[in-house]
């Protein structure tokens, strides 16, 4: 713990951490998720298809 008592070393560590944080936020690439499978994704699409099919069937039975 004697290494942290030295003010010069502590300042150098703080400056290095600030530089790393700056580069992380400054040079970050934007990321965007794609929505290829509809609103609910892979798991919800069969359920939505079932509900739509039941709705279409009931529509034809009423007419």
N, C-alpha and C positions, 0 to 999 in steps of 0.2 A: 504493500500500500504506500510505500515511500515514493513510488513513481508518480502517484497522483498528488502528492504534496507539492511537487514542483509546478509553479505557475506556468512556466514556458511549455511544458509538456501538455498540460491541461488546455492551454490556448491552442496548441497545434491540433490536438484531438478535436476540439470544438470546431476549428476551421475546416478540418477534413470532413467532419460530419455535415457541416453546412454546405460544403461543396458537393457532397454526394446527394444531399437532399435537393439542391438546386438543379443538378443534372437529371435527377429522377423526374422532377416536375417540369423542367424546362424542355427536355428532349423526349418527352413521352410521345408515343404514337397513338393517335386516336383509334379506338376499337369500337366496332359496331356489330351487334349480333344480327344474324340474318334470320328471317322468319320464313323458312321453306315449307313447313308443314302446317301452315294455317295458324289459327288463334291458339289452340290448346296443345299443339305439338303432336307427336306420334301417338301418345296414349289417349288423347281426347278425340282424335279424328274418327275412330270407329264408333264411338258413342254418339257423336254428332251425326254421323251417317245413319245410324239406327233411328235416331229421333226424327231426322228428315224423312226417312223411308216410312216410318209410322205415320207421320203427318201427311205424306202423299197418299198413302193407302186410305186413311180416313177421309180424305177429301174426295177420292173416287167413290167410296161407299155411300157418301151422302148424296151424291148427284144422281 
